[in-house]
Amino acid sequence: MARDVRSKFQRMTEDPVEKLVLSMAAPAIVSMLVSSIYNMADTFFVGKIGTSATGAVGVVFPVMAVIQAFGFFFGHGSGNYVSRALGRKEHEKAARMAVTGFVLSILAGLLITAVGLIFRKSLIYLLGSTETIYPYAESYLTVILIGAPWMCSSFVLNNQLRFQGNAAYAMVGISAGSILNIALDPLFIFTFRMGIAGAAWATILSQAVSFILLLLGTMRSDNIRMKLSLFTPNLYYLKNMAIGGVPSLCRQGLNSLATVCLNFACHGYGDAAIAAMSVVTRVMMFATSALIGFGQGFQPVCGFNYGAGKYTRVRRAYLFCVASGVVFLLILAVIASILAPSIITLFRDDPEVVRIGSSALRLQCLIFPLNAVVIMSNMLFQTIGKMFRASFLAMSRQGLFFIPLVLLLPAFFKLEGVMFAQPAADLISLLAAIPLTLRLLRELKTDRDPSAPPGTGEDGG
């Protein structure tokens, strides 16, 4: 075990960063793509039920985003700290943080289940449901809430495994559950005649399988074991978890609020508008997922080397990821723009849904490649413990800028204003990210003096 730890430290701090990022990113990209495919599979199979059912998936999506928000808060909060602690060779602190994040995520999931089930009727209308969408949304949401505890903790285990440099274990757990979900969707929805509730049962059962496999993954190789005796919810660990996790909580929480605002903005244009924007949201999430997977390969490399004081390696890895990400997203944007009507038709062949969805998808593709700068910068700030700057960037794209735009633009441009909101928010976020990132890159031009005491990077700045 000790030899494995030393070998990993040497590899993470001495191997070429481009090779390291690619090796870490490959399984993360697979995990993200498979997860996104299963998200789209839900939309695809539910779309066969009807337009209102497709709209229900969009209405319930904010609740799933909240579950993810808490999962990412505890997962990124503990994982970012773990990678830096391992870079400083503080193995016991890393283990205590990992277990603390895991246990707290289960408790948060239980709280979401209880609150959600008690207030689900009011919640569904609050999320922007119409009367025709409501019955589908209630069936879907009730089941999803049951699985919140293990869905939340699965995100934690997945991220902790990645930040330890063992993305392959995370890939197996996430991918197996996602593939199972895709197989169960048609079986439950059509064969067992469970309708939209079948899609929800397929989701939470598949997530349970992922949870079990990820938990088993923590018991393999040099991974940190989930020993309850290491649970340490004191101020030190909670503070450092917040530094690494608040940006994710802000991002995912505002994603949830943004979807609610989007649903309300579409409300006056009927179920077709809500369904169309729901499909576009899922498609863009799929396109972004590969970049996020690439960034997840960057994060453990960033954390280890920042903790070890090798700042020039952090800078080099970041620039490599941004350049690669822009090129990759440009290719995807061109393909999506050309095939927009065909892509939307895959999920719902309602002519009005296709018309609205195609226009919105093409507009989002205009700025889409430049999102690589915002996303990678956010990951950089978050991984090295710059909480406030990371939180700002995390909130900017689908929160600080998107929410006001999606509420204001329709008053002047009607439905076209809804479509313009996301690309406009993306452009403003890019302009905000550039000066913040350039300042940090200047600070990372030289390594820390080996004779200086190890910095923690947990300054929250």
HUDAZI-V175561 format. One record per helix or strand of 2 or more residues. SS is the DSSP state (hx for helix, st for strand). FROM is the first residue (numbers start at 1). LEN is the number of residues. Records with the same first field share a line. If there is no record, write none. Layout:
SS = FROM-LEN  FROM-LEN
This chain:
hx = 2-13  17-31  51-37  91-28  120-7  131-16  148-16  167-25  196-22  228-3  235-33  271-37  311-28  340-8  351-18  371-13  387-14  402-12  415-29
